[in-house]
Amino acid sequence: MNGDVLTNLNYSELYEYHIKCNSSVTIGIYNKQYKVDLGVIETNGDGIIENYIEKPTHDYQVSIGVYVFDPFVLSLLKSNEYMDFPDLVCELLQKGARVTGYKFNGHWLDIGRHEDYVQATDIFQAKMGEFNLE
């Protein structure tokens, strides 16, 4: 898992899902909305405006930075050679490996930016009992 996330994900349920799906890799996924804080203009190729959308919101499924790997995946990694996770997933897909997404609806926040860290601290303090600290 990535070290910059706050989540109350139940790792046992994630692992059981991975086994049930017979996956090579299972990626925790979360529905995230991204709001564009500006009016978005759509034009044709000649600069003629065809649509004006004020501050649209887009929905995406994003990786929560928590994964389960089948042991064979390690055989794809070469010693002393860097590989990004998306590149690994794409290689697995090209090889026909089964890659699944585990939909998670609980608390999740990427805390890689300072303002996200502040928000995560507030959430954690307010809802500490929901984070399975036992």
LOSETI-908856 format. One record per residue: residue number from 1; residue in three letters; x, y, z of N, C-alpha, C, O, CB in turn. Coordinates in Angstrom, 3 decimals. Glycine has a CB too. Layout:
LOSETI-908856
NODE  pos  code       n.X       n.Y       n.Z      ca.X      ca.Y      ca.Z       c.X       c.Y       c.Z       o.X       o.Y       o.Z      cb.X      cb.Y      cb.Z
NODE  NUM   ALA         X         Y         Z         X         Y         Z         X         Y         Z         X         Y         Z         X         Y         Z
...
***
This chain:
LOSETI-908856
NODE  pos  code       n.X       n.Y       n.Z      ca.X      ca.Y      ca.Z       c.X       c.Y       c.Z       o.X       o.Y       o.Z      cb.X      cb.Y      cb.Z
NODE    1   MET     0.836    -1.182     0.000     0.000     0.000     0.000     0.870     1.230     0.000     2.000     1.208     0.486    -0.945     0.006     1.198
NODE    2   ASN     0.337     2.304    -0.549     1.048     3.572    -0.517     1.076     4.094     0.916     0.165     3.820     1.698     0.387     4.602    -1.469
NODE    3   GLY     2.100     4.832     1.253     2.256     5.332     2.614     1.575     6.664     2.867     1.666     7.198     3.972     3.695     5.458     2.931
NODE    4   ASP     0.893     7.215     1.867     0.289     8.534     2.051    -1.229     8.507     1.902    -1.816     9.392     1.278     0.879     9.513     1.061
NODE    5   VAL    -1.860     7.479     2.483    -3.319     7.406     2.448    -3.863     7.213     3.860    -3.232     6.592     4.715    -3.790     6.257     1.524
NODE    6   LEU    -5.042     7.762     4.072    -5.806     7.521     5.294    -7.037     6.742     4.874    -7.825     7.215     4.055    -6.187     8.868     6.041
NODE    7   THR    -7.205     5.562     5.425    -8.342     4.727     5.052    -8.749     3.811     6.198    -7.942     3.462     7.060    -8.011     3.900     3.813
NODE    8   ASN   -10.009     3.437     6.184   -10.484     2.424     7.127   -10.848     1.138     6.376   -11.727     0.390     6.804   -11.707     2.952     7.929
NODE    9   LEU   -10.183     0.897     5.283   -10.383    -0.300     4.481   -10.183    -1.553     5.328    -9.258    -1.619     6.138    -9.429    -0.308     3.282
NODE   10   ASN   -11.043    -2.534     5.142   -10.894    -3.819     5.805   -10.015    -4.694     4.892   -10.478    -5.194     3.867   -12.307    -4.496     6.092
NODE   11   TYR    -8.760    -4.865     5.273    -7.799    -5.569     4.435    -8.147    -7.046     4.264    -7.853    -7.634     3.223    -6.413    -5.437     5.021
NODE   12   SER    -8.763    -7.643     5.262    -9.179    -9.044     5.135   -10.229    -9.197     4.045   -10.177   -10.143     3.258    -9.725    -9.570     6.472
NODE   13   GLU   -11.185    -8.271     3.994   -12.215    -8.331     2.950   -11.602    -8.113     1.566   -12.009    -8.762     0.603   -13.313    -7.280     3.215
NODE   14   LEU   -10.638    -7.216     1.461    -9.939    -6.994     0.196    -9.230    -8.276    -0.243    -9.328    -8.675    -1.403    -8.926    -5.831     0.329
NODE   15   TYR    -8.525    -8.911     0.671    -7.799   -10.135     0.349    -8.762   -11.259    -0.064    -8.503   -11.979    -1.028    -6.950   -10.579     1.552
NODE   16   GLU    -9.867   -11.402     0.668   -10.852   -12.431     0.329   -11.431   -12.191    -1.061   -11.642   -13.142    -1.814   -11.979   -12.462     1.373
NODE   17   TYR   -11.686   -10.947    -1.403   -12.180   -10.598    -2.729   -11.147   -10.998    -3.792   -11.499   -11.572    -4.822   -12.494    -9.080    -2.813
NODE   18   HIS    -9.887   -10.693    -3.535    -8.794   -11.044    -4.453    -8.766   -12.549    -4.708    -8.660   -12.983    -5.855    -7.435   -10.579    -3.883
NODE   19   ILE    -8.860   -13.329    -3.664    -8.838   -14.795    -3.780   -10.078   -15.281    -4.528    -9.978   -16.124    -5.418    -8.761   -15.459    -2.376
NODE   20   LYS   -11.246   -14.750    -4.167   -12.500   -15.151    -4.801   -12.473   -14.876    -6.304   -12.998   -15.666    -7.089   -13.680   -14.420    -4.154
NODE   21   CYS   -11.866   -13.760    -6.706   -11.808   -13.376    -8.123   -10.684   -14.058    -8.879   -10.596   -13.935   -10.101   -11.651   -11.886    -8.245
NODE   22   ASN    -9.821   -14.777    -8.170    -8.686   -15.452    -8.792    -7.868   -14.466    -9.630    -7.579   -14.714   -10.801    -9.171   -16.626    -9.664
NODE   23   SER    -7.509   -13.365    -9.015    -6.837   -12.275    -9.716    -5.325   -12.343    -9.566    -4.797   -12.876    -8.591    -7.339   -10.943    -9.207
NODE   24   SER    -4.647   -11.787   -10.562    -3.206   -11.595   -10.450    -2.915   -10.382    -9.579    -2.005   -10.394    -8.751    -2.562   -11.430   -11.844
NODE   25   VAL    -3.706    -9.337    -9.782    -3.612    -8.119    -8.976    -5.021    -7.619    -8.714    -5.873    -7.630    -9.602    -2.747    -7.022    -9.688
NODE   26   THR    -5.254    -7.185    -7.497    -6.493    -6.498    -7.164    -6.117    -5.100    -6.699    -5.251    -4.921    -5.843    -7.314    -7.272    -6.067
NODE   27   ILE    -6.783    -4.122    -7.279    -6.519    -2.715    -6.972    -7.734    -2.160    -6.244    -8.859    -2.257    -6.736    -6.209    -1.887    -8.272
NODE   28   GLY    -7.506    -1.578    -5.075    -8.586    -0.897    -4.379    -8.980     0.338    -5.172    -8.120     1.134    -5.550    -8.171    -0.520    -2.935
NODE   29   ILE   -10.282     0.508    -5.428   -10.740     1.660    -6.197   -11.844     2.406    -5.445   -12.583     1.834    -4.644   -11.243     1.216    -7.582
NODE   30   TYR   -11.920     3.682    -5.731   -12.834     4.589    -5.031   -13.446     5.531    -6.056   -12.749     6.009    -6.952   -12.095     5.389    -3.902
NODE   31   ASN   -14.734     5.804    -5.936   -15.375     6.772    -6.821   -15.033     8.170    -6.338   -15.298     8.525    -5.190   -16.918     6.562    -6.869
NODE   32   LYS   -14.451     8.948    -7.209   -13.987    10.301    -6.859   -14.535    11.284    -7.877   -14.516    11.029    -9.081   -12.424    10.375    -6.808
NODE   33   GLN   -15.021    12.403    -7.381   -15.479    13.468    -8.262   -14.391    14.520    -8.375   -13.727    14.857    -7.395   -16.796    14.092    -7.745
NODE   34   TYR   -14.222    15.028    -9.573   -13.265    16.087    -9.827   -14.042    17.261   -10.408   -14.660    17.149   -11.467   -12.117    15.615   -10.791
NODE   35   LYS   -14.003    18.376    -9.711   -14.729    19.560   -10.147   -13.760    20.530   -10.816   -12.721    20.880   -10.256   -15.450    20.236    -8.955
NODE   36   VAL   -14.115    20.948   -12.004   -13.363    21.979   -12.711   -13.929    23.316   -12.228   -15.120    23.583   -12.389   -13.469    21.820   -14.300
NODE   37   ASP   -13.089    24.140   -11.648   -13.549    25.385   -11.042   -13.711    26.535   -12.028   -13.755    27.696   -11.624   -12.601    25.793    -9.973
NODE   38   LEU   -13.799    26.227   -13.296   -13.927    27.235   -14.341   -15.027    26.829   -15.309   -15.440    25.671   -15.346   -12.589    27.429   -15.088
NODE   39   GLY   -15.493    27.787   -16.087   -16.411    27.465   -17.167   -15.638    26.784   -18.282   -14.583    27.268   -18.692   -17.131    28.734   -17.687
NODE   40   VAL   -16.146    25.676   -18.770   -15.474    24.901   -19.810   -16.154    25.185   -21.146   -17.373    25.078   -21.276   -15.500    23.371   -19.482
NODE   41   ILE   -15.350    25.546   -22.122   -15.837    25.874   -23.450   -15.531    24.717   -24.394   -14.406    24.220   -24.439   -15.204    27.190   -23.964
NODE   42   GLU   -16.535    24.300   -25.140   -16.333    23.297   -26.182   -16.521    23.997   -27.519   -17.528    24.666   -27.751   -17.323    22.077   -26.025
NODE   43   THR   -15.526    23.831   -28.400   -15.588    24.459   -29.717   -15.434    23.417   -30.808   -14.973    22.302   -30.566   -14.507    25.535   -29.857
NODE   44   ASN   -15.829    23.800   -32.011   -15.493    22.953   -33.150   -14.073    23.305   -33.557   -13.449    24.133   -32.892   -16.504    23.145   -34.348
NODE   45   GLY   -13.553    22.740   -34.576   -12.176    22.997   -34.973   -11.914    24.406   -35.472   -10.756    24.793   -35.634   -11.787    22.041   -36.019
NODE   46   ASP   -12.963    25.185   -35.720   -12.807    26.531   -36.275   -13.041    27.628   -35.237   -13.197    28.793   -35.601   -13.761    26.721   -37.434
NODE   47   GLY   -13.067    27.278   -33.966   -13.249    28.274   -32.918   -14.689    28.665   -32.659   -14.946    29.590   -31.889   -12.485    29.481   -33.256
NODE   48   ILE   -15.625    27.988   -33.280   -17.044    28.255   -33.040   -17.451    27.526   -31.755   -17.273    26.314   -31.634   -17.932    27.796   -34.265
NODE   49   ILE   -17.999    28.282   -30.801   -18.417    27.689   -29.531   -19.665    26.849   -29.751   -20.662    27.308   -30.310   -18.677    28.784   -28.465
NODE   50   GLU   -19.580    25.609   -29.295   -20.700    24.673   -29.408   -21.369    24.414   -28.072   -22.526    23.998   -28.020   -20.230    23.366   -30.000
NODE   51   ASN   -20.635    24.662   -26.979   -21.213    24.406   -25.656   -20.423    25.183   -24.617   -19.228    25.430   -24.782   -21.214    22.882   -25.323
NODE   52   TYR   -21.098    25.560   -23.556   -20.475    26.243   -22.419   -20.988    25.541   -21.164   -22.184    25.568   -20.874   -20.808    27.806   -22.401
NODE   53   ILE   -20.092    24.925   -20.438   -20.472    24.168   -19.238   -19.837    24.864   -18.041   -18.612    24.921   -17.937   -20.018    22.653   -19.329
NODE   54   GLU   -20.647    25.385   -17.149   -20.138    26.110   -15.980   -19.743    25.127   -14.887   -20.576    24.387   -14.365   -21.194    27.108   -15.449
NODE   55   LYS   -18.475    25.134   -14.557   -17.899    24.353   -13.454   -18.393    22.897   -13.428   -19.057    22.479   -12.478   -18.230    25.023   -12.128
NODE   56   PRO   -18.071    22.146   -14.457   -18.549    20.761   -14.520   -17.848    19.865   -13.488   -16.750    20.159   -13.018   -18.333    20.197   -15.929
NODE   57   THR   -18.515    18.784   -13.165   -17.969    17.765   -12.277   -17.868    16.459   -13.061   -18.807    16.075   -13.758   -18.856    17.590   -10.994
NODE   58   HIS   -16.737    15.783   -12.945   -16.509    14.512   -13.617   -16.322    13.421   -12.569   -15.697    13.643   -11.531   -15.277    14.591   -14.558
NODE   59   ASP   -16.861    12.258   -12.845   -16.737    11.114   -11.947   -15.699    10.144   -12.497   -15.690     9.830   -13.688   -18.104    10.405   -11.761
NODE   60   TYR   -14.824     9.675   -11.607   -13.778     8.728   -11.976   -13.674     7.641   -10.921   -14.013     7.852    -9.757   -12.424     9.443   -12.150
NODE   61   GLN   -13.198     6.470   -11.345   -12.778     5.448   -10.398   -11.268     5.595   -10.275   -10.546     5.484   -11.266   -13.201     3.984   -10.862
NODE   62   VAL   -10.792     5.846    -9.061    -9.369     6.075    -8.847    -8.778     4.978    -7.967    -9.474     4.356    -7.164    -9.135     7.455    -8.213
NODE   63   SER    -7.500     4.763    -8.137    -6.776     3.815    -7.295    -6.615     4.429    -5.911    -6.265     5.602    -5.780    -5.387     3.451    -7.912
NODE   64   ILE    -6.872     3.629    -4.880    -6.692     4.136    -3.511    -5.301     3.834    -2.977    -5.001     4.144    -1.824    -7.741     3.532    -2.581
NODE   65   GLY    -4.450     3.236    -3.796    -3.078     2.975    -3.359    -2.945     1.767    -2.463    -1.977     1.650    -1.710    -2.543     4.163    -2.650
NODE   66   VAL    -3.918     0.857    -2.537    -3.872    -0.383    -1.762    -4.086    -1.526    -2.749    -5.049    -1.523    -3.516    -4.958    -0.400    -0.603
NODE   67   TYR    -3.169    -2.516    -2.724    -3.167    -3.567    -3.728    -2.936    -4.931    -3.093    -2.367    -5.049    -2.007    -2.105    -3.291    -4.783
NODE   68   VAL    -3.397    -5.963    -3.808    -3.061    -7.343    -3.463    -2.459    -7.967    -4.718    -3.034    -7.875    -5.802    -4.331    -8.156    -2.950
NODE   69   PHE    -1.296    -8.603    -4.563    -0.586    -9.216    -5.685    -0.530   -10.722    -5.508    -0.330   -11.223    -4.401     0.834    -8.639    -5.814
NODE   70   ASP    -0.706   -11.434    -6.602    -0.412   -12.848    -6.628     1.113   -12.978    -6.649     1.780   -12.158    -7.281    -1.085   -13.561    -7.867
NODE   71   PRO     1.677   -13.971    -5.985     3.145   -14.072    -5.937     3.825   -14.103    -7.304     4.955   -13.630    -7.428     3.528   -15.303    -5.183
NODE   72   PHE     3.165   -14.652    -8.344     3.817   -14.737    -9.645     4.143   -13.356   -10.221     5.019   -13.242   -11.078     2.936   -15.503   -10.614
NODE   73   VAL     3.457   -12.312    -9.766     3.704   -10.958   -10.275     5.153   -10.550   -10.008     5.738    -9.804   -10.793     2.729    -9.942    -9.625
NODE   74   LEU     5.726   -11.024    -8.925     7.119   -10.698    -8.610     8.076   -11.149    -9.713     9.139   -10.555    -9.895     7.519   -11.340    -7.288
NODE   75   SER     7.701   -12.198   -10.448     8.580   -12.694   -11.511     8.698   -11.703   -12.666     9.620   -11.806   -13.475     8.068   -14.030   -12.032
NODE   76   LEU     7.783   -10.753   -12.751     7.836    -9.744   -13.815     8.776    -8.593   -13.475     9.126    -7.796   -14.345     6.445    -9.200   -14.087
NODE   77   LEU     9.180    -8.506   -12.219    10.056    -7.427   -11.792    11.503    -7.864   -11.916    11.880    -8.954   -11.484     9.740    -7.000   -10.349
NODE   78   LYS    12.301    -7.001   -12.510    13.715    -7.308   -12.690    14.528    -6.628   -11.596    14.252    -5.489   -11.221    14.202    -6.863   -14.090
NODE   79   SER    15.518    -7.326   -11.096    16.378    -6.810   -10.036    17.045    -5.507   -10.483    17.532    -5.399   -11.608    17.446    -7.856    -9.645
NODE   80   ASN    17.057    -4.539    -9.597    17.704    -3.238    -9.828    17.141    -2.478   -11.028    17.846    -1.675   -11.639    19.183    -3.437   -10.022
NODE   81   GLU    15.868    -2.728   -11.369    15.244    -2.025   -12.476    13.923    -1.426   -11.996    13.082    -2.128   -11.435    15.022    -2.977   -13.689
NODE   82   TYR    13.748    -0.127   -12.221    12.563     0.586   -11.781    11.371     0.259   -12.680    11.517     0.161   -13.898    12.823     2.094   -11.767
NODE   83   MET    10.190     0.091   -12.076     8.963    -0.095   -12.841     7.832     0.610   -12.121     7.561     0.325   -10.955     8.641    -1.602   -13.036
NODE   84   ASP     7.170     1.529   -12.807     5.994     2.182   -12.254     4.860     1.176   -12.138     4.763     0.236   -12.927     5.571     3.384   -13.124
NODE   85   PHE     4.007     1.385   -11.146     2.879     0.473   -10.968     1.965     0.454   -12.190     1.566    -0.631   -12.614     2.080     0.865    -9.732
NODE   86   PRO     1.611     1.603   -12.780     0.763     1.537   -13.982     1.404     0.730   -15.113     0.699     0.045   -15.854     0.454     2.943   -14.477
NODE   87   ASP     2.727     0.803   -15.254     3.405     0.008   -16.279     3.288    -1.482   -15.977     3.105    -2.293   -16.885     4.885     0.412   -16.381
NODE   88   LEU     3.392    -1.833   -14.716     3.243    -3.232   -14.318     1.836    -3.725   -14.640     1.665    -4.817   -15.182     3.542    -3.406   -12.814
NODE   89   VAL     0.832    -2.922   -14.307    -0.552    -3.315   -14.584    -0.760    -3.476   -16.089    -1.380    -4.446   -16.525    -1.545    -2.271   -14.009
NODE   90   CYS    -0.253    -2.546   -16.879    -0.402    -2.639   -18.341     0.285    -3.888   -18.885    -0.243    -4.544   -19.783     0.177    -1.384   -19.023
NODE   91   GLU     1.455    -4.219   -18.349     2.149    -5.439   -18.788     1.331    -6.678   -18.442     1.222    -7.605   -19.245     3.548    -5.532   -18.140
NODE   92   LEU     0.760    -6.686   -17.246    -0.086    -7.819   -16.858    -1.285    -7.934   -17.785    -1.639    -9.037   -18.203    -0.556    -7.671   -15.401
NODE   93   LEU    -1.910    -6.821   -18.110    -3.067    -6.848   -19.003    -2.673    -7.352   -20.392    -3.416    -8.115   -21.009    -3.698    -5.451   -19.106
NODE   94   GLN    -1.516    -6.931   -20.880    -1.034    -7.400   -22.183    -0.789    -8.899   -22.189    -0.951    -9.560   -23.215     0.244    -6.672   -22.565
NODE   95   LYS    -0.399    -9.431   -21.039    -0.138   -10.868   -20.928    -1.421   -11.656   -20.663    -1.387   -12.880   -20.542     0.874   -11.136   -19.814
NODE   96   GLY    -2.554   -10.950   -20.572    -3.826   -11.628   -20.342    -4.102   -11.954   -18.887    -4.999   -12.744   -18.592    -3.867   -12.878   -21.131
NODE   97   ALA    -3.357   -11.368   -17.984    -3.571   -11.618   -16.553    -4.883   -10.983   -16.106    -5.355   -10.009   -16.693    -2.388   -11.063   -15.711
NODE   98   ARG    -5.446   -11.544   -15.081    -6.704   -11.030   -14.521    -6.368    -9.948   -13.493    -5.724   -10.220   -12.479    -7.556   -12.186   -13.864
NODE   99   VAL    -6.810    -8.723   -13.767    -6.616    -7.594   -12.861    -8.005    -7.089   -12.486    -8.803    -6.735   -13.354    -5.735    -6.449   -13.522
NODE  100   THR    -8.286    -7.058   -11.190    -9.621    -6.672   -10.741    -9.553    -5.424    -9.867    -8.511    -5.072    -9.313   -10.287    -7.825    -9.972
NODE  101   GLY   -10.703    -4.776    -9.769   -10.840    -3.612    -8.912   -11.789    -3.917    -7.770   -12.872    -4.463    -7.983   -11.332    -2.404    -9.711
NODE  102   TYR   -11.391    -3.571    -6.577   -12.210    -3.758    -5.376   -12.805    -2.397    -5.019   -12.093    -1.500    -4.568   -11.363    -4.354    -4.173
NODE  103   LYS   -14.114    -2.252    -5.223   -14.769    -0.974    -4.953   -14.888    -0.755    -3.448   -15.404    -1.599    -2.715   -16.164    -0.924    -5.619
NODE  104   PHE   -14.401     0.392    -3.012   -14.389     0.751    -1.597   -15.153     2.046    -1.412   -14.944     3.011    -2.147   -12.941     0.886    -1.063
NODE  105   ASN   -16.045     2.066    -0.419   -16.880     3.248    -0.181   -16.665     3.879     1.185   -17.390     4.802     1.556   -18.326     2.883    -0.329
NODE  106   GLY   -15.694     3.405     1.931   -15.465     3.935     3.274   -14.630     5.198     3.248   -14.614     5.932     2.260   -14.790     2.898     4.140
NODE  107   HIS   -13.934     5.439     4.352   -13.054     6.606     4.440   -11.781     6.354     3.640   -11.103     5.344     3.832   -12.710     6.930     5.918
NODE  108   TRP   -11.471     7.271     2.752   -10.225     7.221     2.022    -9.826     8.632     1.642   -10.641     9.415     1.153   -10.344     6.323     0.777
NODE  109   LEU    -8.576     8.941     1.870    -8.055    10.253     1.497    -6.569    10.123     1.200    -5.807     9.600     2.013    -8.308    11.301     2.621
NODE  110   ASP    -6.167    10.598     0.041    -4.751    10.686    -0.304    -4.198    11.892     0.438    -4.741    12.990     0.317    -4.527    10.806    -1.869
NODE  111   ILE    -3.140    11.711     1.195    -2.625    12.823     2.012    -1.234    13.254     1.551    -0.380    13.615     2.360    -2.579    12.421     3.497
NODE  112   GLY    -1.028    13.210     0.243     0.265    13.583    -0.314     0.537    15.078    -0.346     1.692    15.486    -0.464     0.374    13.052    -1.680
NODE  113   ARG    -0.497    15.903    -0.245    -0.308    17.362    -0.229    -0.594    17.876     1.183    -1.346    17.251     1.932    -1.240    18.071    -1.284
NODE  114   HIS    -0.004    18.997     1.540    -0.149    19.536     2.894    -1.616    19.754     3.265    -2.031    19.377     4.361     0.618    20.850     3.020
NODE  115   GLU    -2.405    20.352     2.375    -3.811    20.615     2.701    -4.603    19.321     2.879    -5.553    19.282     3.661    -4.454    21.468     1.608
NODE  116   ASP    -4.221    18.259     2.161    -4.864    16.959     2.354    -4.478    16.361     3.705    -5.305    15.735     4.370    -4.482    15.994     1.216
NODE  117   TYR    -3.227    16.552     4.108    -2.770    16.069     5.410    -3.551    16.745     6.537    -3.958    16.086     7.494    -1.256    16.321     5.580
NODE  118   VAL    -3.757    18.040     6.426    -4.520    18.776     7.446    -5.946    18.230     7.505    -6.479    18.003     8.591    -4.532    20.310     7.140
NODE  119   GLN    -6.559    18.021     6.348    -7.909    17.469     6.300    -7.946    16.060     6.899    -8.866    15.726     7.645    -8.423    17.446     4.851
NODE  120   ALA    -6.950    15.238     6.575    -6.894    13.875     7.103    -6.758    13.880     8.616    -7.372    13.059     9.297    -5.732    13.105     6.478
NODE  121   THR    -5.963    14.793     9.147    -5.796    14.896    10.599    -7.135    15.228    11.261    -7.488    14.638    12.282    -4.736    15.971    10.953
NODE  122   ASP    -7.867    16.159    10.688    -9.180    16.525    11.232   -10.146    15.348    11.183   -10.845    15.075    12.158    -9.767    17.714    10.460
NODE  123   ILE   -10.186    14.656    10.055   -11.077    13.496     9.911   -10.698    12.409    10.900   -11.566    11.842    11.565   -11.028    12.943     8.473
NODE  124   PHE    -9.411    12.115    11.002    -8.951    11.057    11.897    -9.303    11.365    13.342    -9.762    10.479    14.063    -7.448    10.862    11.760
NODE  125   GLN    -9.100    12.597    13.779    -9.411    12.964    15.157   -10.906    12.911    15.425   -11.327    12.515    16.512    -8.879    14.351    15.465
NODE  126   ALA   -11.712    13.308    14.446   -13.163    13.318    14.637   -13.770    11.918    14.580   -14.790    11.669    15.222   -13.815    14.196    13.588
NODE  127   LYS   -13.165    11.002    13.827   -13.757     9.683    13.594   -12.785     8.556    13.926   -12.783     7.521    13.261   -14.211     9.560    12.147
NODE  128   MET   -11.975     8.750    14.933   -10.936     7.787    15.267   -11.458     6.377    15.447   -10.777     5.421    15.075   -10.237     8.212    16.505
NODE  129   GLY   -12.643     6.222    16.005   -13.210     4.903    16.241   -13.509     4.120    14.983   -13.700     2.905    15.047   -14.445     5.033    17.027
NODE  130   GLU   -13.554     4.782    13.842   -13.880     4.122    12.580   -12.650     3.609    11.842   -12.773     3.094    10.731   -14.638     5.070    11.691
NODE  131   PHE   -11.454     3.740    12.443   -10.231     3.389    11.743    -9.555     2.125    12.260    -8.357     1.942    12.045    -9.280     4.517    11.829
NODE  132   ASN   -10.294     1.249    12.935    -9.804    -0.087    13.304    -8.378    -0.078    13.832    -7.491    -0.694    13.240    -9.883    -1.006    12.115
NODE  133   LEU    -8.155     0.607    14.928    -6.800     0.761    15.463    -6.388    -0.395    16.365    -5.296    -0.365    16.933    -6.695     2.058    16.229
NODE  134   GLU    -7.210    -1.384    16.506    -6.901    -2.518    17.387    -5.949    -3.492    16.767    -5.598    -4.495    17.389    -8.152    -3.236    17.769
***
